[in-house]
Each structure stands twice: as structure tokens, then as C-alpha cells.
Amino acid sequence: MEVIKKIKEEIKKAIVGQEKMIDALLIGLITDGHILLEGVPGVAKTTAVKTLGKVLNLDFKRIQFTPDLIPSDILGGEIYIIEKDEFRVKKGPIFTNLLLADEINRAPAKVQSALLEAMQEKQVTIGEDTFKLEEPFLVMATLNPIEEEGVYNLPEAQLDRFLMKVVIEYPDEKEEYQILKLVTAQEGISNENSGNLPCPQPVTGKEEIKQLKKLLKEIHIDKEVEEYIVNLTMATRIPEKYGIPPHYIRLGLSPRATISLYKVSKAVALLNGKDYVSPSDVLLYIKDVFRHRFMLSFHAEAEGITTDNIIDMIVEKVPIP
């Protein structure tokens, strides 16, 4: 896809490496799915989302989540106009195309509940009025996994609303060196001429995004592959059927996981320029789709078993068509 190639080329002017994160953000955009990014500070999570907004020529807003945040800080609220003796709605930062929820696990329960309606229903209620959010609307949230103080666990209902939870790894040595040269050149503290550095530019807009969504619907997926997707989900509900220790899983995957894996598989095929879905497309992001949606038992946690370990077992045990 020429448009996808152009988008990636522009994003790479600001981001070194992190191919999987960039593809995940594009998949979320094409499928109308929200993305959860988990990684230590400094691995370009915020920069990637901000750059995506610029390249796609979309409205972008960022909210830094803190424990003292209240719902109106995100949604907006009614303000009283003395001169006119009336209340007027002032819309909050959630009224945008791309919303970056930075360190979302720092927000208290009331804020999480307010965000949940917007993510699921694509609408916001302020007072007695309900407002539809402009399309596309995408929440891209970041998690800092190393913080323990001043953080809140995300509710299971909200985690299930995220299409994928992508774990961002450290760059390798070569990428780290490229990042060093890029940043120092941009800041004018290296020997390189920062004036010649390419800067990401808008290359597409809402109409092209709508066209990509139409193309997604045309991607073919065989019945056998659809059944494979269902079986992968069912392996978390009836693990004994597939030879997986049942005492490892406390709560299996919901139907939303099946739907999400279906959408992601078609989007992967589209990004790769194919018009059909193969089992390899299904498995490419299976961990990102599944890892945040089911709960491990105390037995699994005691034995050091992670959700990624369980997914590896599922992939090994469920027959590939």
C-alpha cells in the first residue's frame, strides 16, 4: 500500500526502530481500536503518537494523568456565563481525533469510568447533553510498568476495551546509536548540520483513512482461519481440551478478544499488501491482543507463569489450519 508506505517513511524521520509499535498504532487507526503502550520511560511512546497525529494531519491532544485528575478535566463541563445568566458547555481535551493518555494508570476510578464511555460508545455525556466524538477517535494510552506509588490498577472492563497492549522493548545498540545522533543533531549539540535533518510532514488525511477502512473490509479470510481464531480464544476458557493446565487460568477471554484478533489479522494482511489472511497474520499480534484480557490463577503466579507463557502454550497446542 503506497499510502501506508508514505506514512511509515514520515514517522521514521522522528522515530528510530520500534517497527512493531508503529505498525500497532496504524492497526489501531485502521480498525478503530484503542492501543495500550507499556514501556519504561524514554522509549518514544509519546513521540510516536504525536508524530502519527502530525503525519496523518489529525487533531492531537495529550493528557498527563495524575492522581488528582477529575472527570471534567478530560470531558469538559458546564460553566456559568454571568452576563447571559446561562450555562454553557465547555468541551474538554477528549474532543479530538488522537488522544494520548499518558500514564493512564495514575488516574483514579472516576476518571477511568468517564474515559470508558468515550472509548466504547464514541460519545461523551456532559450534564444532560450527549455529544458524539468526531471520527476517527482513537485513545492511545501509555503505562509505566515500574511505578508503584500513586498508581491505580486499570479495571478489567477498561482493559478489555483496548484492542492491543503493546510492550515496548529497549532499542538495540545500533538503534541506540542512531537515536543519539538524531537527537543531538536536532538539538544542535553534535557536529552534524541540524538544518538538513528531515522533519515529518503531513502526507494523508481523514479521507485516505476512510479509504483504508474500506479496503480492510475487502480482505478475505477463509472459514478455516476464522475457526482457528475462535479456537485460540476458546483455549483460554476450556484449556483442558487443548492440553493446557486448567488451574493456570482464572478467567478466560471474552468474545471481544475473538473480534479483536479477527480485526487485527485483517489489518496485518492489509499492511503487508495482501488481500487475504493467513495463519501467520493471526499469530503476529496474538500476544498483544490477548495478554491484557485474561486473568491468571494464583497457582500460575506462584510458579512464575505469565500471560505470555500461556499464549505460547495456546499457540503450540491449537492446531494450525
URJO-V977574 format. One line per field, one symbol per residue. phi: phi as a letter, one per 40 degrees, with the letter a starting at -180 (. if undefined). Layout:
phi: ???
//
This chain:
phi: .ccccccccccccbbcgfdccccccccdcccfbcbbbbacdgbgcccccccdccccfbcbbbbccbcccbdccbchacbcccdbfacbcbcccccacbbcccfcccccdccccccccccccfabbbgbbbbcccccbbcbbbbbcccbcgbbcccdccdcccdabbcccccccccccccdcccccccgbbccccccccbdbcbaacccccccccccccccbccccccccccccccccbcccbgbdcccbcacccdcccccccccccccccccgbbabbdcccccbcccccdbbbbccccccccgcbcccccdccccccccc
//
